[in-house]
Amino acid sequence: MHVADPSIGLLGANGIVGGGITIAVGSALAHQVRGTGGIAVAIFGDGAQAEGVLHESLNIASLWRLPLLFVCENNRWAEFTPTSKQFAANLGELAHAFGLPFTRVDGNDAEAVARETETTAATLRDGGKPHVLECMTLRVRGHYEGDPQKYRDLKELAGSEANDPIARAAEAIRALPGGETELQNAEERVVLRILEAVRQAKEDPFPDFQQALQDVYTIVRGA
């Protein structure tokens, strides 16, 4: 949940709903002030639409014309609640209320998402307004591993396998010259990376238990 890699610009996921949005706002401001020509991307779920932090971030991003792309992965469920019962507004209308352009795409179409993102990124780098992109999809598994999903009608999942974004992308690649070979090569590379990760994990030494106490407890001597 808290994976981060600043070396590639990944500032980290966040355990707080909508918590990463303000981090992206700060990143966008840094790019603007430093004149790097870079942009920031805030990725959040539909559950964050009702969070005040999103509304505040849309406002400040619009006022300061920050190079920021807001990306909402709308899978129609916010934990155990359907989006329609926890967000009364419409994301497109919300974006327009702050004077920001809005685009909605099929989130299961990897090519469409990439194409729209590239276009928007180029506009932002040219000084365009912050942009809101909504990627529509469907959550096919539970909120957590082992979630029986008794709170939803599982009939809505009928046929979802055929709309899986990875399967759709694979079919598109197969239609290209040499596509099947490229897919096989990619799968082999993935398997080798997994095997190498497992090998390395098995060879790594066990952690020092004392490290678990670092930055957690303070030992006061003589108290």
Stockholm file with secondary structure:
# STOCKHOLM 1.0

chainA/1-223         MHVADPSIGLLGANGIVGGGITIAVGSALAHQVRGTGGIAVAIFGDGAQAEGVLHESLNIASLWRLPLLFVCENNRWAEFTPTSKQFAANLGELAHAFGLPFTRVDGNDAEAVARETETTAATLRDGGKPHVLECMTLRVRGHYEGDPQKYRDLKELAGSEANDPIARAAEAIRALPGGETELQNAEERVVLRILEAVRQAKEDPFPDFQQALQDVYTIVRGA
#=GR chainA/1-223 SS CCCCBGGGTBCCCCSSTTHHHHHHHHHHHHHHHHTCCCCEEEEEEGGGGGCHHHHHHHHHHHHHTCSEEEEEEECSEETTEEGGGTCCSCHHHHHHHTTCCEEEEETTCHHHHHHHHHHHHHHHHTTCCCEEEEEECCCCSCSSTTCCCTTSCGGGGTTGGGGCHHHHHHHHHHTSTTHHHHHHHHHHHHHHHHHHHHHHHHHSCCCCGGGGGTTTCCCCTTC
#=GC SS_cons         CCCCBGGGTBCCCCSSTTHHHHHHHHHHHHHHHHTCCCCEEEEEEGGGGGCHHHHHHHHHHHHHTCSEEEEEEECSEETTEEGGGTCCSCHHHHHHHTTCCEEEEETTCHHHHHHHHHHHHHHHHTTCCCEEEEEECCCCSCSSTTCCCTTSCGGGGTTGGGGCHHHHHHHHHHTSTTHHHHHHHHHHHHHHHHHHHHHHHHHSCCCCGGGGGTTTCCCCTTC
//
